[in-house]
């Protein structure tokens, strides 16, 4: 089940909101836990046991990592065990899904059909962030397993984020009493997300598909560029609309999730674009990949190599294919150029419309 499914819009959403807001405060957390489990179970029943098992393992490893009696290398061992397990499963699933590998069969279920957990990438990144933060003493290990399960399976952010740190969630889940103003604001945000999808993204998609599905010989260059622009904006309105619904649901529940988009197409550099597009993903890579690399920076490699590594990994996060590898490399090279003396001078001196055109061109070209 997803936020654009008619059964979600017409049945699940109004029923949940009515029951949740009418429920006594003492029952709301339990209702939230059960709803998150039901949401995943209804949409992807085969994925539910996998994510529950990974959540329980993550919870146990978090307790071991944060155990005051376990210090030094032993605590790091449990953290790295959790990171290796979750990232390894994510890589395996992405490889299987991308290349349709049928490696193992379980009672008639092919592996590529059996393990496709909803939002596994976002789930994995949140578990990794949690284990690292516990290991560094930023947060204590969660002792309440139901609270931890609710965090990992929290249905507004399960499928497509935003990536939310545990301390952001746990700091709000203790008081699930949203003010009337927040409830109204959340409802407006949900409606905005649905409008973006049904009235903008779908129409852009119809136009783009009609043009791009033509034989190359029948395609005019101008029309091809318009279709390319339409497909990029379709992605934006679909993704940002989904995020609007997630944030709106969070507001109505009483949990404010982080923003994920901030008008990315007004950017005047690729660096600025990535501060406005899928912001929680880039924030995750910055904190858990780039900063650790910077602390171990090789003397002659410099920041530019680390930036390239981050963007190549970002590309591979979207999919383990040559296309995404090249996409990440191109984005990384643009950011590296902007970090050099020449790049900084160009961004300062170039005419504002030229900078804007440059940013949009790189986004469209890649």
C-alpha angles and dihedrals in degrees: 000000000000135000093259094052111112091225089056094048097043103033117009099044100047092040094051095045093049094047093043097050093044094047119099113260092247091061099045098087092051090047090050092050093049094044092052091052092046092047092056093039093051094046100039114004094175091057096052098078091045095053092042091053092047090048093051091047090048090050092051093046090048090054091049092046092049096042107124090214091057108072141166119356094003092059090046089049092059092046093051091045089057093045093048093047096049097040091044092054091046092052092046093050093046090050092049094047094045098046098029092233114183101198106147134019125209112197094318096324115114114220093239090054096041102051112049101121115193111253094357093157093055091041091053095048092050093050091049092049090049094051093047093048091049091048091051092048093244091126133010119247112268112250098188106081094193090056090050092049090049089052095051095042098036097147101216091063101027102096105037110000146204091224103239126194116232095241090056091055100039092049090063106032092078092068112039098175109117116194116246089250091058092047091053091045090050092051090051090050091051092051090049090054094049091048091050090055104039101034104031114018096042093049092048089049093052091053095043094048093047091055101037093048091060119102111267092244091061096048120101115213093235092051091047091054091048090051091049091051090047092052092051092050090045088058091048096050092043094049098039090045090054089050091049090056092047092050092044091052090048091053092050090049094047099253118111111211122201120267117255105189133040110178095293096183093067089065120126096199138027089245089058091044090059091050087058104035122072088344098181092054093052091043088054093050091045094052102036103031112017099043094047089049090050091053088056096037114158112238096242099029097068132181094305094068091050091050090052091049091052094050094044088053090047089054093049089048087064090051140328095247136115090246093059091042090056091043092054091045092052092049090047093050090052092051091046091052090051090052093056125089091252092048094049091049091050093050091050096046104034119099111263096241089051091053090049092049090048092053095048092045093054090048092049095041094051 
